[in-house]
Amino acid sequence: MNHSPLFHGQGHGELGWSLYPSVLIGFGLWTLLYWWANRGKDTPLSQQIAFHLGTFVGLIALVSPLDELGDEYLFSAHMVQHLLLMFVTPPLWLLGTPGWLVDGVVPKRLDPLVKRLTSPISAYVAFVGALLFWHTPAAYELALESEAIHIFEHLSFIGAALIGWWPVIGAEDSRIPKPAPPVRMLYLFLLTIPCTALAGILTYAKAPLYPFYMAAPRLYGLSALEDLHLGGLVMWLPTHMFLLLALGITFFKWFTTADQKASQDFAKEYS
């Protein structure tokens, strides 16, 4: 991909940090707005750390050498970047955002629209749609050829992931509802299906699927096909680990809450 000097922090051909002004300014404003909104509030430190950690991971994905490694050389590195933008940064941002902040940002008149967008079915379609669409060879190649489309791709990954993770990780005390824990667990299980399908296609492909990487300089002794298979494994193993971890935490919290409620009901009945 031919980067414009306006966006690139290193000379062409060098593997280094990519100092994109749009990314640095955007993430800087995002952090400043979060800090300003939390002034004088009692947001737990753990939530604040989660939010800023999500921002840090997003920056690592977009401005570290990982960005150029994926854009210029290795499909597998690009998959790591996509993994961070869909499975790490957005969940951490949601974990770090209290319900009052969500309710303050979303105008009440938009509640019906936001509730529809974050319902399990809509959220699933948004998340899976972005994941699958941008990994079709035609869309993938188009994003590599155009800086503007590449930026839009990253924004759509983050936006779709924020919507897609809301039914599981969204704030409990927000006006925007979340489904019951059993529905959340089913939702997470169903998310593994398209991830498995995409990972299987990439891992077991008999020939390279993306012409760009067939012509890219080879690094670390990886052929284009081996690089593709490695990218498939990146999609397969870490994504399932994140989804299963979220499922386990959801079940544990549900079980603990139900057990506490049963104990309280028992104590009230026999007190």
Buried (B, 14 or more C-beta within 10 A) or exposed (E): BEBEEEBBBBEEEEBEBBEBEEBBEBBEEBBEEBEEBBEEEEBEEEBBEBBBBBBBBBBBBBBBBBBBBBBBBBBBBBBBBBBBBBBBBBBBBBBBBBBBBBBEEBEEEEBEEBBEBBBBEBBBBBBBBBBBBBBEEEBBBBBBEBBEBBBEBBEBBBEBBBBBBBBBBBBEEBBBBBBEBEBBBBBBEEBBEBBBEBBEBBBEBEEBBBEBBBEBEEEEEBEBBBBBBBBBBBBBEBBBEBBEEBBEEBBEEBEEEEEEEEEEEEEEEEE
